[in-house]
Amino acid sequence: MVLPRLKAAACVAILGGLGLCSPARVAAQAPPGPLPPTHPLPPPPPAAPVKKKPEIPPRKTLAGYWKLNTDESDDPKQRIADAKRPNGGPGGGMGGPRVGIGYPPYPDPNGGPNGPYGGPSRGGASGENAERIREFVHPDYSQTIVLTEAEVDSTNDQDDKQVFYTDGRKLQKSKDSAVQQVSAHWDGPKLVTDEKGPQGKKASRTFELSPDGKQLFETWHIETGRSNSSIEIRYVYDAARDQHLE
């Protein structure tokens, strides 16, 4: 009788030990996990807003800093080439479609190798006179215009200065090669110059403000000597801020 009781006790002990090592038992004895916070966490800080450049307010006069818009400006080389064709050719003369310059004009403010309108072109199909005209009408990368009572001053990014006298005075030969004097007059809000182009041909420029006051149009008119015909070349400048002054 003793032996069966010992076997029964041994079985109970073995089963009890197995019960203590069962997964349910272990899980019941695992330490408690993190408790949920009693108060909600604050939201993450918002991302810093992207700083937008302040818009250039519309201008009411020609005064200010202007930067050449190569996409909307004429390509003078193409204009001059079209004018050599009969009847002005496609896009030539006074009323063809405008083609943007499309690359940095002369002079390149970054010191690149660009000559007038993307590289030097001496002679070639357009001829020596066409090259002189291109040099004469090359646009500035930028210009700063200042208005005074009797003159309009335009200074480009190379510190070359043009002084447009509007009081009819007789021009004096400048001793400074970086300063050019030009006769001009006001035609309402437009500034119109009276100049001499290559070979003494008559030339003039018209400076006028766009209707929205955000662009400056500089339009050249140059006589070609053929039946009183002329070439028209227009450059477009956008109102901008001079970063050198900021």
C-alpha positions as a LaTeX table, in Angstrom:
\begin{tabular}{lrrr}
\hline
Residue & $x$ (\AA) & $y$ (\AA) & $z$ (\AA) \\
\hline
Met1 & 0.00 & 0.00 & 0.00 \\
Val2 & 2.91 & 2.35 & 0.66 \\
Leu3 & 4.37 & 1.98 & $-2.82$ \\
Pro4 & 1.24 & 3.01 & $-4.73$ \\
Arg5 & 0.94 & 6.13 & $-2.50$ \\
Leu6 & 4.55 & 7.11 & $-3.16$ \\
Lys7 & 3.98 & 6.76 & $-6.91$ \\
Ala8 & 0.88 & 8.94 & $-6.69$ \\
Ala9 & 2.78 & 11.63 & $-4.73$ \\
Ala10 & 5.61 & 11.56 & $-7.27$ \\
Cys11 & 3.18 & 12.07 & $-10.13$ \\
Val12 & 1.56 & 15.01 & $-8.38$ \\
Ala13 & 4.99 & 16.61 & $-7.80$ \\
Ile14 & 6.01 & 16.09 & $-11.45$ \\
Leu15 & 2.75 & 17.51 & $-12.77$ \\
Gly16 & 3.02 & 20.43 & $-10.42$ \\
Gly17 & 6.53 & 21.18 & $-11.65$ \\
Leu18 & 5.42 & 21.04 & $-15.22$ \\
Gly19 & 2.62 & 23.42 & $-14.45$ \\
Leu20 & 5.06 & 25.93 & $-12.98$ \\
Cys21 & 7.15 & 25.88 & $-16.18$ \\
Ser22 & 4.22 & 26.11 & $-18.59$ \\
Pro23 & 4.00 & 29.18 & $-20.98$ \\
Ala24 & 0.85 & 30.38 & $-19.27$ \\
Arg25 & 2.63 & 30.40 & $-15.94$ \\
Val26 & 5.65 & 32.21 & $-17.31$ \\
Ala27 & 3.46 & 34.82 & $-18.98$ \\
Ala28 & 1.59 & 35.34 & $-15.77$ \\
Gln29 & 4.86 & 36.08 & $-13.98$ \\
Ala30 & 6.33 & 38.46 & $-16.69$ \\
Pro31 & 6.95 & 42.04 & $-15.50$ \\
Pro32 & 4.25 & 44.52 & $-16.52$ \\
Gly33 & 4.82 & 46.60 & $-19.73$ \\
Pro34 & 4.96 & 50.43 & $-19.92$ \\
Leu35 & 1.85 & 52.07 & $-18.71$ \\
Pro36 & 0.04 & 54.54 & $-21.01$ \\
Pro37 & 0.71 & 58.18 & $-20.10$ \\
Thr38 & $-1.86$ & 59.85 & $-17.98$ \\
His39 & $-1.67$ & 62.99 & $-20.24$ \\
Pro40 & $-1.36$ & 63.05 & $-24.07$ \\
Leu41 & 2.08 & 63.94 & $-25.47$ \\
Pro42 & 2.43 & 67.40 & $-27.08$ \\
Pro43 & 2.39 & 67.45 & $-30.90$ \\
Pro44 & 5.74 & 67.79 & $-32.71$ \\
Pro45 & 6.81 & 71.36 & $-33.48$ \\
Pro46 & 5.69 & 72.60 & $-36.92$ \\
Ala47 & 8.27 & 72.76 & $-39.71$ \\
Ala48 & 9.87 & 76.14 & $-40.26$ \\
Pro49 & 8.08 & 78.03 & $-43.05$ \\
Val50 & 9.97 & 78.46 & $-46.30$ \\
Lys51 & 11.13 & 82.03 & $-46.63$ \\
Lys52 & 9.78 & 83.59 & $-49.79$ \\
Lys53 & 11.65 & 86.36 & $-51.51$ \\
Pro54 & 9.63 & 89.55 & $-51.30$ \\
Glu55 & 8.09 & 90.49 & $-54.62$ \\
Ile56 & 9.43 & 93.46 & $-56.50$ \\
Pro57 & 6.75 & 96.16 & $-56.40$ \\
Pro58 & 5.70 & 97.59 & $-59.77$ \\
Arg59 & 7.78 & 100.58 & $-60.78$ \\
Lys60 & 6.39 & 103.88 & $-61.96$ \\
Thr61 & 9.56 & 105.17 & $-63.66$ \\
Leu62 & 12.63 & 103.80 & $-65.41$ \\
Ala63 & 14.68 & 104.16 & $-62.23$ \\
Gly64 & 15.97 & 101.06 & $-60.47$ \\
Tyr65 & 18.01 & 97.90 & $-60.98$ \\
Trp66 & 17.11 & 95.85 & $-64.06$ \\
Lys67 & 18.32 & 92.40 & $-65.10$ \\
Leu68 & 18.32 & 91.13 & $-68.69$ \\
Asn69 & 15.66 & 88.54 & $-69.54$ \\
Thr70 & 17.40 & 86.44 & $-72.20$ \\
Asp71 & 14.31 & 84.36 & $-72.97$ \\
Glu72 & 12.15 & 87.33 & $-73.94$ \\
Ser73 & 14.87 & 89.42 & $-75.58$ \\
Asp74 & 15.68 & 89.36 & $-79.28$ \\
Asp75 & 18.74 & 87.56 & $-80.59$ \\
Pro76 & 20.55 & 90.44 & $-82.36$ \\
Lys77 & 22.58 & 88.10 & $-84.55$ \\
Gln78 & 19.40 & 86.53 & $-85.89$ \\
Arg79 & 17.73 & 89.92 & $-86.35$ \\
Ile80 & 20.62 & 91.29 & $-88.34$ \\
Ala81 & 20.85 & 88.15 & $-90.47$ \\
Asp82 & 17.12 & 88.28 & $-91.23$ \\
Ala83 & 17.38 & 91.93 & $-92.26$ \\
Lys84 & 19.89 & 90.97 & $-94.97$ \\
Arg85 & 17.35 & 88.70 & $-96.65$ \\
Pro86 & 14.91 & 90.03 & $-99.28$ \\
Asn87 & 11.89 & 91.67 & $-97.64$ \\
Gly88 & 13.45 & 91.10 & $-94.26$ \\
Gly89 & 13.06 & 87.32 & $-94.41$ \\
Pro90 & 11.32 & 85.28 & $-91.72$ \\
Gly91 & 11.43 & 87.08 & $-88.43$ \\
Gly92 & 13.39 & 90.02 & $-89.87$ \\
Gly93 & 12.76 & 93.68 & $-90.48$ \\
Met94 & 10.35 & 95.40 & $-88.16$ \\
Gly95 & 7.73 & 92.81 & $-87.32$ \\
Gly96 & 8.89 & 89.19 & $-87.25$ \\
Pro97 & 8.56 & 86.82 & $-84.30$ \\
Arg98 & 10.97 & 87.40 & $-81.46$ \\
Val99 & 13.61 & 84.80 & $-80.63$ \\
Gly100 & 15.28 & 84.80 & $-77.23$ \\
Ile101 & 19.05 & 85.08 & $-76.86$ \\
Gly102 & 19.10 & 81.80 & $-74.96$ \\
Tyr103 & 22.56 & 82.04 & $-73.43$ \\
Pro104 & 24.53 & 84.47 & $-71.26$ \\
Pro105 & 25.03 & 87.75 & $-73.09$ \\
Tyr106 & 28.22 & 89.72 & $-73.22$ \\
Pro107 & 29.74 & 90.49 & $-70.81$ \\
Asp108 & 29.44 & 87.34 & $-68.70$ \\
Pro109 & 29.34 & 88.43 & $-65.01$ \\
Asn110 & 30.74 & 85.05 & $-63.98$ \\
Gly111 & 33.89 & 85.56 & $-65.98$ \\
Gly112 & 33.04 & 82.94 & $-68.60$ \\
Pro113 & 34.43 & 82.85 & $-72.13$ \\
Asn114 & 31.30 & 84.27 & $-73.74$ \\
Gly115 & 31.88 & 86.98 & $-76.26$ \\
Pro116 & 29.05 & 89.04 & $-77.72$ \\
Tyr117 & 25.96 & 86.80 & $-77.65$ \\
Gly118 & 27.71 & 83.55 & $-76.81$ \\
Gly119 & 31.11 & 83.79 & $-78.48$ \\
Pro120 & 33.18 & 85.80 & $-80.91$ \\
Ser121 & 32.16 & 85.82 & $-84.54$ \\
Arg122 & 34.60 & 87.78 & $-86.65$ \\
Gly123 & 33.68 & 88.14 & $-90.29$ \\
Gly124 & 31.72 & 85.10 & $-91.35$ \\
Ala125 & 28.55 & 85.06 & $-93.40$ \\
Ser126 & 27.16 & 88.23 & $-91.83$ \\
Gly127 & 30.14 & 90.34 & $-92.86$ \\
Glu128 & 32.25 & 92.90 & $-91.04$ \\
Asn129 & 29.50 & 95.54 & $-90.88$ \\
Ala130 & 27.06 & 93.09 & $-89.27$ \\
Glu131 & 29.68 & 92.32 & $-86.64$ \\
Arg132 & 30.09 & 96.03 & $-85.92$ \\
Ile133 & 26.34 & 96.39 & $-85.50$ \\
Arg134 & 26.23 & 93.44 & $-83.09$ \\
Glu135 & 29.01 & 95.02 & $-81.05$ \\
Phe136 & 27.21 & 98.36 & $-81.10$ \\
Val137 & 23.88 & 97.02 & $-79.86$ \\
His138 & 25.06 & 94.34 & $-77.42$ \\
Pro139 & 22.89 & 94.29 & $-74.27$ \\
Asp140 & 24.13 & 94.68 & $-70.73$ \\
Tyr141 & 23.65 & 91.82 & $-68.29$ \\
Ser142 & 22.12 & 94.36 & $-65.93$ \\
Gln143 & 21.74 & 98.10 & $-65.62$ \\
Thr144 & 21.00 & 100.49 & $-62.82$ \\
Ile145 & 19.11 & 103.60 & $-63.92$ \\
Val146 & 19.08 & 106.86 & $-62.01$ \\
Leu147 & 16.89 & 109.80 & $-63.03$ \\
Thr148 & 17.88 & 113.41 & $-62.45$ \\
Glu149 & 16.47 & 116.69 & $-63.67$ \\
Ala150 & 18.44 & 116.94 & $-66.89$ \\
Glu151 & 19.87 & 113.48 & $-67.43$ \\
Val152 & 19.34 & 109.75 & $-67.10$ \\
Asp153 & 22.30 & 107.65 & $-65.93$ \\
Ser154 & 22.60 & 103.94 & $-66.71$ \\
Thr155 & 25.43 & 101.90 & $-65.14$ \\
Asn156 & 25.98 & 98.27 & $-66.12$ \\
Asp157 & 27.46 & 95.37 & $-64.15$ \\
Gln158 & 30.96 & 96.28 & $-65.39$ \\
Asp159 & 30.60 & 99.83 & $-63.99$ \\
Asp160 & 30.45 & 101.28 & $-67.50$ \\
Lys161 & 28.19 & 104.31 & $-67.51$ \\
Gln162 & 25.98 & 105.94 & $-70.11$ \\
Val163 & 24.72 & 109.45 & $-69.48$ \\
Phe164 & 21.62 & 110.41 & $-71.48$ \\
Tyr165 & 21.31 & 114.19 & $-71.50$ \\
Thr166 & 17.73 & 115.35 & $-71.99$ \\
Asp167 & 18.23 & 119.14 & $-71.90$ \\
Gly168 & 19.56 & 119.52 & $-75.44$ \\
Arg169 & 23.10 & 120.45 & $-74.39$ \\
Lys170 & 26.04 & 120.00 & $-76.74$ \\
Leu171 & 27.95 & 116.86 & $-75.84$ \\
Gln172 & 31.55 & 117.09 & $-74.76$ \\
Lys173 & 34.10 & 114.40 & $-75.45$ \\
Ser174 & 34.48 & 112.39 & $-72.27$ \\
Lys175 & 37.97 & 111.88 & $-70.85$ \\
Asp176 & 36.80 & 108.70 & $-69.15$ \\
Ser177 & 36.45 & 105.75 & $-71.54$ \\
Ala178 & 34.01 & 104.11 & $-69.12$ \\
Val179 & 31.55 & 107.01 & $-69.49$ \\
Gln180 & 29.57 & 107.52 & $-72.69$ \\
Gln181 & 27.48 & 110.63 & $-73.34$ \\
Val182 & 24.31 & 110.32 & $-75.42$ \\
Ser183 & 21.76 & 112.89 & $-76.58$ \\
Ala184 & 18.18 & 112.01 & $-75.67$ \\
His185 & 14.75 & 113.45 & $-75.10$ \\
Trp186 & 11.52 & 112.48 & $-73.40$ \\
Asp187 & 8.55 & 111.38 & $-75.49$ \\
Gly188 & 5.96 & 111.26 & $-72.75$ \\
Pro189 & 7.14 & 108.50 & $-70.38$ \\
Lys190 & 9.56 & 107.10 & $-73.01$ \\
Leu191 & 13.22 & 108.01 & $-73.21$ \\
Val192 & 14.39 & 108.29 & $-76.84$ \\
Thr193 & 18.05 & 108.63 & $-77.82$ \\
Asp194 & 19.71 & 110.18 & $-80.87$ \\
Glu195 & 22.87 & 108.25 & $-81.78$ \\
Lys196 & 25.19 & 107.33 & $-84.64$ \\
Gly197 & 25.73 & 103.69 & $-85.45$ \\
Pro198 & 28.47 & 101.99 & $-87.47$ \\
Gln199 & 29.43 & 103.84 & $-90.69$ \\
Gly200 & 27.60 & 106.91 & $-89.38$ \\
Lys201 & 24.16 & 105.37 & $-89.82$ \\
Lys202 & 21.37 & 106.86 & $-87.75$ \\
Ala203 & 20.46 & 104.90 & $-84.64$ \\
Ser204 & 18.20 & 105.44 & $-81.67$ \\
Arg205 & 16.96 & 103.63 & $-78.62$ \\
Thr206 & 13.64 & 103.79 & $-76.83$ \\
Phe207 & 13.44 & 102.99 & $-73.12$ \\
Glu208 & 9.94 & 102.39 & $-71.84$ \\
Leu209 & 8.25 & 100.77 & $-68.89$ \\
Ser210 & 5.94 & 97.79 & $-69.38$ \\
Pro211 & 2.26 & 98.36 & $-68.55$ \\
Asp212 & 2.56 & 96.34 & $-65.33$ \\
Gly213 & 5.68 & 98.23 & $-64.22$ \\
Lys214 & 7.76 & 95.05 & $-63.83$ \\
Gln215 & 9.80 & 95.14 & $-67.04$ \\
Leu216 & 11.89 & 97.62 & $-69.00$ \\
Phe217 & 11.93 & 97.52 & $-72.80$ \\
Glu218 & 15.03 & 98.80 & $-74.58$ \\
Thr219 & 14.38 & 98.90 & $-78.33$ \\
Trp220 & 17.03 & 99.71 & $-80.92$ \\
His221 & 16.26 & 101.22 & $-84.32$ \\
Ile222 & 19.23 & 101.19 & $-86.71$ \\
Glu223 & 19.22 & 102.32 & $-90.33$ \\
Thr224 & 20.72 & 99.86 & $-92.80$ \\
Gly225 & 21.11 & 102.28 & $-95.71$ \\
Arg226 & 18.89 & 100.24 & $-98.00$ \\
Ser227 & 15.76 & 102.14 & $-99.04$ \\
Asn228 & 15.56 & 103.82 & $-95.63$ \\
Ser229 & 15.00 & 100.42 & $-94.02$ \\
Ser230 & 16.00 & 99.77 & $-90.45$ \\
Ile231 & 16.58 & 96.95 & $-88.02$ \\
Glu232 & 14.60 & 96.73 & $-84.80$ \\
Ile233 & 16.06 & 94.84 & $-81.85$ \\
Arg234 & 14.33 & 94.73 & $-78.48$ \\
Tyr235 & 15.82 & 93.74 & $-75.14$ \\
Val236 & 13.67 & 92.99 & $-72.11$ \\
Tyr237 & 14.85 & 93.65 & $-68.56$ \\
Asp238 & 13.11 & 92.43 & $-65.41$ \\
Ala239 & 12.82 & 94.54 & $-62.28$ \\
Ala240 & 15.16 & 93.02 & $-59.71$ \\
Arg241 & 17.08 & 93.71 & $-56.52$ \\
Asp242 & 20.76 & 94.44 & $-56.68$ \\
Gln243 & 22.31 & 91.69 & $-54.52$ \\
His244 & 25.50 & 93.69 & $-54.15$ \\
Leu245 & 23.57 & 96.27 & $-52.14$ \\
Glu246 & 21.86 & 93.79 & $-49.80$ \\
\hline
\end{tabular}
